[in-house]
């Protein structure tokens, strides 16, 4: 299979490395697929070509010799996707609209890896809120700009470094199109990656987006040394918030007990490689949000989509107190200890409420 990965950040590079690796069978060292990794940044492409590594985003991982590196003005996006069997978008949500518009005539499956919401469009004064005035998930963007595109998402609990190293990982291929799900299974399913198929793209996208916000809250909890009891309660109640929002948006509740819901939430909220968790940990140390974002050097999607999560929930009448506290914390309206006090000071309710 011919696969092109658009975007050479940590996750895009890791997936390209995994797909380009040798077939995992005794006596066979042939490449699994013909994989191209494409990036806009000319300096990044040249550095990867010279070093056989992506030291900026995925240090310590050697790139396979058969991984084709393109971009940087020498190869256009149109040239990179021409003749491919599968197009993978490994970019932040902020780049999704432009890329999907560029690829709207693609005749092969297009899949994104990003988890989050697009920045909301500013609404006119005194106008009623519309879908466009909220930030959209990528499947909603695709419905606007690339209606006929056969597309989907590959998501689930996955740190890029572990996938690049070939450590066991399970992901979900979600799409309304069976062809897309089948292509993802054919491309990535193997002894180090298990790919499960789902047609609940709404649930998979909601889980991937909201878990980033909840991971900030859990990082804050751990940074304040509130204990393991508090962490367990926060993750569990966070899962309830995620499920409420997802169901209100049309997802199936059972999706959130799977890999893209509970699985991704547990990993991102507790794993030391999680950027969103690090945001919460550093805020608990008294750092400003600007200082935290600068120190990370990578995108932490939870910072950028937390407000949209709360806005979408409010528009649907869904209660999300943990997400609301994260937004207040990021906006500087609450200090870390005050955010915790606000959550613990809420009135009693039933567990399923």
C-alpha positions in Angstrom: 0.0 0.0 0.0 1.2 3.6 -0.8 0.6 5.9 2.2 1.4 9.6 2.6 1.5 11.2 6.0 1.0 15.0 5.9 2.7 16.6 8.9 6.0 15.6 10.5 5.3 16.2 14.1 5.8 13.5 16.7 2.6 11.6 16.0 2.8 11.8 12.2 6.5 10.7 12.3 5.8 7.8 14.6 3.0 6.5 12.5 5.0 6.8 9.3 7.9 4.9 11.0 5.6 2.2 12.1 4.0 1.8 8.7 7.3 1.8 6.9 8.9 -0.8 9.2 9.7 -4.3 8.1 7.1 -7.0 7.8 6.9 -8.8 11.2 7.4 -12.4 10.0 10.2 -14.8 10.3 12.8 -14.5 7.6 11.1 -11.5 6.0 12.6 -8.0 6.0 10.6 -6.4 3.3 9.0 -3.0 4.1 5.3 -3.2 5.1 4.3 -0.3 2.9 5.6 2.4 0.7 5.4 5.5 3.0 6.0 9.2 2.3 6.3 11.7 5.2 5.6 15.2 3.9 6.1 18.5 5.8 5.9 22.2 4.9 9.0 23.2 6.8 12.0 23.0 4.5 14.5 23.1 7.4 12.8 20.2 9.1 12.8 18.1 6.0 16.4 18.7 5.3 17.4 18.0 8.9 15.5 14.7 8.8 17.1 13.7 5.5 20.6 14.5 6.9 20.2 13.0 10.4 17.8 10.1 9.5 15.8 11.2 12.6 13.3 13.8 13.6 15.3 15.3 16.5 12.9 18.3 16.8 9.8 16.3 17.5 10.7 12.6 18.1 14.3 12.4 19.3 15.9 9.1 19.8 14.1 7.3 16.9 15.9 6.4 13.7 13.9 6.8 10.6 13.8 3.8 8.3 15.9 4.1 5.1 12.8 3.3 3.0 10.8 6.2 4.5 10.6 8.9 1.8 10.9 12.4 3.1 9.3 15.2 1.1 8.1 18.8 1.3 9.8 22.1 2.1 8.9 23.6 -1.2 10.5 20.9 -3.3 7.4 18.8 -3.5 3.9 20.3 -3.3 1.0 18.8 -1.4 -0.7 17.9 -4.7 2.4 16.1 -5.8 2.8 14.3 -2.5 -0.8 12.9 -2.5 -0.8 11.9 -6.2 -0.9 8.2 -6.7 -1.3 7.3 -3.0 -3.7 4.7 -1.7 -4.2 6.4 1.7 -3.7 10.0 2.9 -3.1 10.6 6.6 -3.4 14.2 8.0 -1.1 14.4 11.0 -1.5 18.1 11.7 -3.2 20.2 14.5 -6.9 20.8 14.2 -6.2 24.4 13.2 -4.8 23.1 9.8 -7.7 20.7 9.1 -10.0 23.1 7.2 -7.4 24.2 4.7 -6.1 20.7 4.1 -9.6 19.2 3.7 -10.5 21.9 1.2 -7.3 21.2 -0.8 -8.1 17.4 -0.8 -11.9 17.6 -1.3 -11.5 15.9 -4.7 -9.3 13.1 -3.5 -10.4 9.7 -4.7 -8.8 7.7 -1.9 -9.5 7.6 1.8 -8.4 10.7 3.8 -7.8 10.2 7.6 -6.9 12.6 10.3 -5.1 12.0 13.6 -5.8 15.3 15.3 -8.0 15.4 18.5 -9.8 18.6 19.4 -12.0 21.4 18.2 -11.3 24.2 15.7 -11.1 27.7 17.1 -14.6 29.2 17.2 -15.6 31.8 14.7 -16.5 35.2 16.2 -20.2 35.7 16.1 -21.8 39.0 15.2 -23.0 41.1 18.2 -26.4 40.1 19.5 -26.7 37.2 17.0 -28.0 33.9 18.0 -25.3 31.2 18.4 -25.0 28.8 15.5 -22.9 25.8 14.8 -20.4 27.9 13.0 -20.0 30.2 16.0 -18.7 27.2 18.0 -15.5 25.4 17.3 -16.0 22.3 15.2 -14.6 18.8 15.3 -12.8 17.7 12.2 -15.7 15.5 11.0 -18.0 18.6 11.2 -15.4 20.6 9.2 -15.3 17.9 6.6 -19.1 18.0 6.3 -18.8 21.7 5.5 -15.9 21.8 3.0 -15.4 18.3 1.6 -18.9 16.7 1.5 -18.0 13.8 -0.8 -14.7 12.9 0.7 -14.4 9.4 2.1 -12.8 10.2 5.4 -12.3 9.2 9.0 -10.1 9.4 12.1 -7.5 7.1 13.7 -7.6 7.7 17.4 -7.1 6.0 20.8 -4.6 5.8 23.7 -1.2 6.3 22.0 2.0 8.1 22.8 4.0 8.7 19.7 7.3 7.5 21.1 5.9 4.1 22.0 4.3 3.6 18.6 7.6 4.5 16.9 9.4 2.0 19.1 6.9 -0.7 18.1 5.5 -1.1 21.6 2.1 -2.7 21.9 -0.7 -0.2 21.1 -4.4 -0.4 20.2 -6.3 2.2 18.2 -9.7 2.9 16.7 -10.4 3.5 13.0 -13.6 5.4 12.9 -15.6 6.4 9.8 -19.1 6.1 8.4 -17.4 4.6 5.3 -16.4 0.9 5.5 -13.8 1.5 2.9 -12.0 3.9 5.1 -12.1 1.6 8.1 -10.8 -1.3 6.0 -8.0 0.8 4.6 -6.8 1.7 8.1 -6.8 -1.9 9.2 -4.8 -2.9 6.1 -2.3 -0.1 6.6 -1.6 -0.4 10.3 -2.9 -3.6 11.9 0.0 -5.8 13.0 1.8 -7.4 15.9 2.6 -4.0 17.5 -0.6 -2.1 16.5 -4.1 -3.5 16.9 -6.7 -1.5 14.9 -10.4 -1.8 15.9 -13.1 -0.5 13.6 -16.0 1.8 14.6 -18.7 3.7 12.7 -19.2 6.1 15.6 -17.0 8.9 14.4 -18.8 11.4 16.6 -18.0 9.5 19.8 -14.4 8.8 18.8 -13.8 12.5 18.1 -15.5 13.7 21.3 -13.5 11.3 23.4 -10.2 12.4 21.7 -11.0 16.1 22.2 -12.5 16.1 25.7 -9.8 13.8 27.3 -7.2 16.5 26.6 -9.2 19.0 28.8 -9.7 16.5 31.5 -5.9 15.6 31.5 -5.2 19.2 32.4 -7.4 18.9 35.4 -5.8 15.6 36.4 -2.3 17.1 36.1 -3.4 19.9 38.3 -4.8 17.4 40.9 -1.5 15.5 40.9 0.6 18.7 40.9 -1.2 19.9 44.0 -0.6 16.4 45.6 -4.3 15.8 46.3 -3.8 12.1 46.4 -4.8 9.0 44.4 -8.4 9.1 45.7 -8.8 12.5 44.2 -7.2 11.4 40.9 -9.6 8.4 40.6 -12.6 10.5 41.3 -11.6 13.2 38.8 -11.0 10.7 36.0 -14.3 8.9 36.7 -16.4 12.1 36.9 -14.5 13.4 33.9 -15.6 10.3 31.9 -19.2 11.0 32.9 -18.8 14.6 31.5 -17.3 13.3 28.3 -20.1 10.8 27.8 -22.9 13.4 28.5 -21.5 15.7 25.9 -20.9 12.9 23.4 -24.4 11.5 23.7 -25.9 15.0 23.3 -23.9 15.4 20.1 -25.2 12.1 18.7 -22.6 9.6 19.8 -23.3 6.2 21.4 -22.6 5.9 25.1 -20.7 2.7 24.8 -18.0 4.3 22.7 -16.8 6.1 25.8 -16.0 2.9 27.7 -13.7 1.9 24.8 -10.3 2.9 23.6 -11.1 6.3 22.3 -12.9 7.2 25.5 -11.8 5.6 28.8 -8.6 4.3 27.3 -7.4 7.6 25.9 -8.5 9.5 29.0 -6.6 7.2 31.4 -3.4 7.4 29.3 -3.5 11.2 28.8 -4.5 11.9 32.3 -1.9 9.7 34.0 1.0 9.2 31.5 4.2 11.2 32.0 4.5 11.7 28.2 1.2 13.6 28.1 1.6 17.3 27.2 -1.9 18.1 28.5 -1.1 16.5 31.8 2.1 18.6 32.0 0.0 21.8 31.5 -1.9 21.0 34.7 1.3 20.0 36.6 3.0 23.2 35.8 0.0 25.4 36.5 -0.1 23.8 39.9 3.5 25.0 40.4 2.3 28.6 40.0 3.5 29.1 36.4 1.4 31.2 34.1 -0.3 29.7 31.1 2.1 31.6 28.7 5.1 30.2 30.6 3.7 26.7 30.4 2.9 26.8 26.7 6.3 28.2 25.9 8.1 25.5 27.9 6.2 22.7 26.1 7.4 23.5 22.6 4.6 21.2 21.2 0.9 21.7 20.8 -1.3 20.9 23.8 -4.7 20.7 22.2 -6.5 20.8 25.6 -5.4 24.4 26.0 -6.9 25.5 22.7 -10.2 23.5 22.8 -11.2 23.7 26.5 -13.3 26.8 25.9 -15.0 25.3 22.9 -15.9 22.2 24.8 -17.6 24.3 27.5 -19.4 26.4 24.9 -20.7 23.4 23.0 -21.8 21.8 26.3 -23.6 25.0 27.4 -25.4 25.2 24.0 -26.7 21.7 24.5 -27.6 22.1 28.2 -24.9 19.7 29.3 -23.3 20.2 32.7 -19.5 19.9 32.6 -18.1 21.4 35.9 -14.6 19.9 35.5 -14.2 21.4 32.1 -15.6 24.7 33.3 -13.1 24.8 36.1 -10.3 24.2 33.6 -11.4 27.1 31.4 -11.6 29.4 34.5 -8.1 28.3 35.4 -6.7 28.8 31.9 -8.3 32.3 31.8 -6.8 33.2 35.1 -10.2 33.6 36.8 -9.3 30.9 39.3 -6.1 29.9 41.0 -5.3 26.2 41.2 -6.5 25.8 44.8 -9.7 27.8 44.1 -10.5 25.6 41.1 -10.3 22.5 43.4 -12.4 24.3 46.1 -15.1 25.2 43.5 -15.4 21.6 42.4 -15.5 20.1 45.9 -17.9 22.8 47.1 -20.7 21.8 44.6 -23.9 20.5 46.1 -24.7 16.8 46.4 -26.2 14.9 43.5 -26.7 11.4 42.3 -23.8 9.6 40.7 -25.5 9.2 37.3 -26.6 12.8 37.1 
